[in-house]
Amino acid sequence: MLKPGHYLKANSEKTTIHCYWDINKIKSTISKDKPYAEVCRDVNHLLTKAVARRLIADVPFGAFLSGGIDSSAIVGLMTKVSSERVKTFSVTFDESEFSESKYAQIVARKFNTDHHEIVLKPSDFLKELPNALKAMDHPSGDGPNTYVVSKATKNAGITMALSGLGGDELFAGYDVFKRTLKLNKRKWLNMVPLFIRSIAGTLLVKVKCGIASEKMAAILKQDKINFKTFYPLSRQVLMDKEILSILNKKELSENRVSEIVNELNVTNQVSQISQISVAEISTYMQNVLLRDADQMSMAVALEIRVPLIDYTLVEYVLSLPDKYKNPISPKKLLVDSLGDILPPEIVNRPKMGFTFPWKEWMKNELKSFCEEKILALSKRKLFDEHGVMKLWSNFLSDDPKITWSRIWYLVVLENWLEENNIED
């Protein structure tokens, strides 16, 4: 696969790879004294232009609508620039705490879209799961969500759909932005001796058991606490200790997120929030969200377009100082730039994220499938059988440190190894 912003040139003698766009070379070019209202107008203009550009199509189109800020913004702008009634699609569940249908319906009513709800039951997902997993050319745990909604959208006669992917990364929507800004204000922690910080981290885990505490403890145990050391920990699925417990090896190779951050040299970014955005775009968004969305949608012949990562919009927002992007409220710059497009119920709703009721399904309808894959993985030479099965047991017993994703990625890995006849 070519890296983003690169092209390959080939002739009869050789191939060469060239870089034509580099996200890390975007510098702050906007005056920090530019009025906020003017910045919002600029963002609105770029957003509208990005959506309009992606509606150029000679096939039926629609949009994914979760009812969150990002997808609602896309639908609102589509309605503004399109002469056709917009078709929208959302996934709903019987499990009410995961269903976003009421929010999607609010947006659909406001913009008078032709709205379609995909009611997904565990039995439906189980039926589609084999096809979703077979469509993966590499193991990833994030794809089946997109496969299901893409297939339903395609079955409704849609060939191209717009997605709100990228809004969290560009407009500081993830918790990692707030956590990183807080840590940047606590540089005095480096003045505290390492052994004292290590003790504090150990006590934190004992007092408040959970993934967040585990990661904070790991941060406190770093020789030097800075962006390059604590950001990679925010994107780890399993902590190093847990990884070693399920593998038959003594030490781990370099953390790939650490390598990417070092290669990017994101500390060159003037804005702290832009540092985080560049890291998020270059790791999780690029290597998980975009890649999975592309292969899962194309597996059912649906094209997904993503206006929120239009390069002109990305360049502008990354060049802004922190004062315009500080997430004192959810994606404030994006919301303010949209004016009154978004209903207040959408702006002020709790963030859910597009996820399925994985935990409940993996302990019930998907349990036998997951257990079969976990057991098979544990028998492989690379893995420690006791460690893998203990992880599975801890998940079933509701260990707060072992969420569904920590298990599901291993399930997908084993399935991928089997599908590709990979033996150890």
C-alpha positions in Angstrom: 0.0 0.0 0.0 1.2 3.5 -0.8 1.5 5.9 2.0 -0.9 8.9 2.1 0.1 11.7 -0.2 2.4 9.5 -2.3 2.3 8.3 -5.9 4.2 5.5 -7.6 5.8 6.0 -11.0 6.7 3.0 -13.0 8.4 2.3 -16.4 10.0 -0.7 -18.0 13.2 -0.2 -15.9 12.2 0.8 -12.4 9.6 2.1 -10.0 9.9 5.2 -7.9 7.7 6.6 -5.1 7.2 10.3 -4.7 5.5 12.4 -1.9 3.2 15.2 -3.1 1.5 16.2 0.2 2.8 15.9 3.7 0.4 16.6 6.7 3.3 17.3 9.0 4.5 20.2 6.8 1.4 22.3 7.5 2.4 25.3 9.6 0.5 28.0 11.3 -0.1 30.7 8.7 -3.3 32.2 10.1 -2.9 35.3 12.3 -3.7 34.5 15.9 -5.5 37.8 16.0 -8.0 36.8 13.3 -11.6 37.2 14.7 -13.2 34.0 15.7 -16.3 34.8 13.8 -14.2 35.2 10.6 -12.5 31.8 11.3 -16.0 30.2 11.6 -17.1 31.7 8.3 -13.9 30.3 6.7 -14.6 26.8 8.1 -18.2 26.9 7.0 -17.2 27.9 3.5 -14.6 25.1 3.3 -17.0 22.5 4.7 -19.8 23.5 2.3 -17.3 23.4 -0.6 -16.0 20.0 0.5 -19.5 18.5 0.6 -20.5 20.0 -2.7 -17.4 18.6 -4.4 -18.2 15.1 -3.2 -21.8 15.2 -4.5 -20.5 15.3 -8.0 -21.7 11.9 -9.1 -23.8 10.1 -11.8 -25.0 7.4 -9.4 -27.6 7.4 -6.6 -26.0 8.8 -3.4 -26.9 9.0 0.3 -25.3 9.5 3.7 -24.6 7.6 6.9 -26.5 9.3 9.7 -25.8 8.3 13.3 -27.3 11.4 14.8 -23.9 12.6 16.1 -22.4 16.0 15.3 -20.3 14.9 12.4 -22.8 12.9 10.4 -25.6 15.5 11.1 -23.3 18.3 9.8 -22.7 16.4 6.6 -26.4 15.7 6.1 -27.3 19.3 6.8 -24.8 20.6 4.3 -25.8 18.0 1.7 -29.4 19.3 2.0 -28.1 22.8 1.6 -26.2 22.2 -1.7 -28.1 19.3 -3.3 -31.2 19.8 -5.4 -32.3 16.2 -4.6 -33.8 14.8 -1.5 -31.0 13.3 0.6 -31.3 9.6 1.5 -29.9 8.8 5.0 -29.1 5.5 6.7 -28.7 4.6 10.4 -28.2 1.4 12.4 -30.5 0.7 15.3 -30.5 -1.9 18.0 -32.9 -3.5 20.5 -30.3 -2.6 23.1 -31.5 0.9 23.8 -28.3 2.2 25.4 -26.5 1.6 22.0 -29.3 2.8 19.7 -29.0 6.3 18.4 -32.2 6.2 16.4 -33.9 9.0 18.2 -31.1 11.4 17.4 -30.9 10.3 13.8 -34.7 10.8 13.5 -34.4 14.3 14.8 -31.9 15.2 12.1 -33.9 13.3 9.4 -37.0 15.3 10.3 -35.2 18.6 10.3 -33.8 18.2 6.9 -36.7 16.1 5.5 -34.4 13.3 4.4 -35.6 9.9 2.9 -34.5 8.1 6.1 -33.8 4.4 6.4 -33.3 2.6 9.7 -31.3 -0.7 9.6 -32.6 -2.7 12.6 -29.8 -5.0 13.5 -30.3 -8.0 15.7 -27.6 -10.4 16.9 -28.9 -13.1 14.6 -28.6 -10.7 11.6 -25.1 -9.8 12.5 -24.1 -13.4 13.0 -25.4 -14.2 9.5 -23.3 -11.3 8.0 -20.2 -11.8 10.1 -18.6 -14.5 7.9 -18.8 -12.4 4.8 -17.5 -9.3 6.6 -14.5 -11.3 8.0 -13.8 -12.8 4.6 -13.6 -9.4 3.0 -10.7 -8.4 5.2 -7.3 -8.6 3.5 -5.7 -7.9 6.9 -6.9 -8.5 10.5 -8.8 -5.6 12.0 -11.5 -5.4 14.6 -13.3 -2.3 13.3 -14.6 -3.4 10.0 -17.8 -5.5 10.5 -19.7 -2.4 11.7 -19.1 -0.6 8.4 -19.8 -3.8 6.4 -23.3 -4.2 7.7 -24.4 -0.6 7.2 -22.7 -0.5 3.8 -24.5 -3.6 2.6 -27.9 -2.3 3.8 -27.2 1.0 2.1 -26.2 -0.7 -1.2 -29.3 -2.9 -1.1 -31.4 0.3 -0.9 -30.0 1.2 -4.3 -27.3 3.6 -3.2 -23.9 3.5 -4.9 -22.1 6.3 -3.1 -22.5 7.5 0.5 -21.0 10.4 2.4 -19.6 9.8 5.9 -18.7 12.0 8.8 -15.4 10.2 9.4 -12.6 12.5 10.4 -14.5 15.0 12.5 -13.2 13.8 15.8 -9.6 13.8 14.6 -9.8 17.3 13.1 -12.0 19.1 15.6 -10.7 17.6 18.8 -13.7 15.3 19.5 -11.8 12.5 21.3 -11.0 12.4 25.0 -7.4 12.1 24.2 -7.3 15.8 23.3 -8.5 16.9 26.7 -6.2 14.4 28.5 -3.2 15.5 26.5 -3.8 19.2 27.1 -4.1 18.4 30.8 -0.8 16.5 30.8 0.9 19.3 28.9 0.0 21.6 31.8 1.6 19.2 34.3 5.2 19.3 33.2 6.1 19.6 36.8 5.6 15.8 37.0 9.0 15.4 35.4 10.5 17.1 38.5 9.1 14.3 40.6 11.6 11.4 41.0 10.7 8.3 38.9 10.3 5.9 41.8 7.8 8.2 43.5 5.8 8.5 40.2 5.9 4.7 39.8 4.5 4.2 43.3 1.8 6.7 42.7 0.8 4.9 39.5 0.7 1.5 41.3 -1.6 3.0 44.0 -3.8 4.6 41.4 -4.5 1.2 39.8 -5.3 -0.3 43.2 -7.6 2.4 44.2 -9.4 2.8 40.8 -9.2 -0.3 38.7 -9.7 0.2 35.0 -8.1 0.9 31.6 -7.7 4.7 32.2 -5.9 4.1 35.5 -3.6 1.4 33.9 -2.6 3.9 31.1 -2.0 6.7 33.6 0.2 4.4 35.7 2.2 3.5 32.6 2.6 7.2 31.8 3.8 8.0 35.3 6.4 5.3 34.9 8.0 6.8 31.8 11.5 8.2 32.2 10.4 11.4 30.6 6.7 12.4 30.3 6.0 14.2 27.1 3.8 13.9 24.0 6.0 11.3 22.3 5.9 9.0 25.4 2.3 9.3 26.5 0.4 9.6 23.2 1.3 6.1 22.0 -0.1 4.7 25.3 -3.5 6.3 24.5 -3.8 4.2 21.4 -2.7 0.9 22.9 -5.4 -1.8 23.0 -3.5 -4.1 25.5 -0.8 -2.8 27.7 2.7 -4.2 27.3 2.4 -6.4 30.4 -0.8 -8.0 29.0 0.7 -8.5 25.6 3.6 -10.3 27.1 1.3 -12.5 29.1 -0.4 -13.9 26.0 2.8 -14.3 23.9 5.6 -16.8 24.1 8.4 -14.2 24.0 10.4 -12.2 26.5 10.3 -8.7 25.0 8.2 -6.7 22.6 9.3 -4.9 19.4 9.0 -1.2 19.2 5.4 0.2 19.6 4.4 1.1 16.0 2.4 4.2 17.1 5.6 5.4 18.8 7.5 4.9 15.5 4.9 6.8 13.5 4.9 9.7 16.0 8.7 9.8 15.9 8.7 9.7 12.1 6.2 12.5 11.9 8.1 14.6 14.4 4.7 16.1 15.4 6.2 18.4 18.0 7.1 20.7 15.0 3.4 21.7 15.0 2.9 25.1 16.5 -0.5 24.2 18.0 -0.7 21.5 20.7 -4.1 20.5 19.4 -2.7 20.2 15.9 0.0 17.9 17.2 -2.7 15.5 18.5 -4.7 15.8 15.3 -1.8 14.9 13.2 -1.0 12.0 15.4 -4.6 10.8 15.3 -5.0 11.2 11.6 -1.7 9.4 10.9 -2.4 6.4 13.2 -5.9 5.4 14.2 -7.8 7.3 11.4 -5.5 6.3 8.6 -4.6 2.8 9.5 -7.9 1.6 11.0 -10.9 3.8 10.3 -10.2 4.8 6.6 -8.7 1.4 5.7 -11.5 -0.6 7.2 -14.2 1.7 5.8 -12.7 1.4 2.3 -12.4 -2.3 2.2 -15.7 -3.1 4.0 -17.7 -0.7 1.7 -16.0 -1.8 -1.5 -16.7 -5.4 -0.6 -20.3 -4.6 -1.3 -19.6 -2.2 -4.2 -20.4 1.0 -2.2 -18.1 4.0 -2.4 -17.7 6.1 0.7 -16.6 9.7 0.5 -15.3 11.7 3.5 -15.7 15.5 3.2 -14.4 16.3 6.7 -10.9 15.3 5.6 -10.9 17.4 2.5 -7.3 18.5 2.3 -8.1 22.2 2.0 -10.2 22.0 5.2 -7.5 20.0 7.0 -4.8 22.4 6.1 -6.9 25.4 7.3 -7.9 23.8 10.6 -4.5 22.4 11.4 -3.0 25.9 10.9 -5.2 27.5 13.5 -4.0 28.3 17.0 -5.3 26.3 19.9 -7.5 29.1 21.2 -9.9 28.5 18.3 -10.0 24.7 18.7 -10.0 24.2 22.5 -12.7 21.5 23.1 -14.4 23.3 26.0 -17.6 21.9 24.5 -17.9 19.1 22.0 -16.1 20.1 18.7 -16.8 23.7 19.4 -15.2 25.1 16.3 -17.2 22.8 14.0 -20.5 23.5 15.8 -20.0 27.2 15.8 -19.0 27.2 12.2 -22.3 25.5 11.2 -24.4 28.3 12.8 -28.0 27.1 13.4 -27.8 24.0 11.1 -27.5 21.5 14.0 -30.5 21.0 16.3 -29.6 21.7 20.0 -30.5 18.1 20.9 -27.6 16.9 18.7 -25.1 19.5 19.9 -25.8 18.7 23.6 -26.3 15.0 23.4 -23.8 12.6 25.1 -21.1 11.2 22.8 -21.7 7.5 21.9 -19.6 6.7 18.9 -20.6 4.2 16.2 -20.3 0.9 18.0 -22.3 -2.3 18.3 -23.4 -4.0 21.6 -20.3 -6.1 21.4 -19.9 -7.0 25.0 -23.5 -8.3 25.3 -23.3 -10.2 22.0 -19.9 -11.7 22.7 -21.2 -13.1 26.0 -24.3 -14.5 24.4 -25.1 -14.9 20.7 -21.4 -14.6 19.6 -19.9 -16.5 22.6 -19.4 -19.9 21.0 -17.9 -18.3 17.9 -15.5 -16.2 20.0 -14.6 -19.0 22.3 -13.8 -21.3 19.4 -11.4 -18.7 17.9 -9.8 -17.8 21.2 -9.1 -21.4 22.0 -7.6 -22.0 18.6 -5.4 -18.9 18.9 -4.2 -20.1 22.3 -2.8 -23.3 20.7 -0.6 -21.5 18.3 3.2 -21.6 19.0 3.5 -17.8 19.2 0.9 -17.6 22.0 0.9 -18.6 25.6 -2.2 -20.8 26.1 -2.7 -20.0 29.8 -2.3 -16.2 29.2 -4.8 -16.2 26.3 -7.5 -18.2 28.1 -7.0 -16.1 31.3 -7.7 -13.0 29.2 -10.9 -14.6 27.9 -11.9 -15.7 31.4 -11.3 -12.2 32.8 -13.5 -10.7 30.0 -16.4 -13.2 30.9 -16.1 -12.3 34.6 -16.4 -8.5 33.8 -12.8 -7.5 34.6 -13.0 -3.7 34.0 -9.5 -3.8 32.4 -10.6 -6.3 29.7 -13.2 -4.7 27.5 -14.7 -6.4 24.5 -12.2 -4.8 22.0 -9.3 -6.5 23.8 -10.9 -9.9 23.0 -12.5 -9.2 19.6 -9.2 -8.2 17.9 -7.8 -11.6 18.9 -10.9 -13.3 17.6 -10.5 -11.6 14.2 -6.8 -12.3 14.2 -7.4 -16.1 14.6 -10.1 -16.0 11.9 -7.8 -14.2 9.5 -5.0 -16.7 10.1 -7.3 -19.6 9.4 -8.8 -17.9 6.3 -5.3 -17.4 4.9 -4.1 -20.9 5.9 -1.3 -19.4 8.0 0.3 -22.0 10.3 2.9 -21.5 13.0 
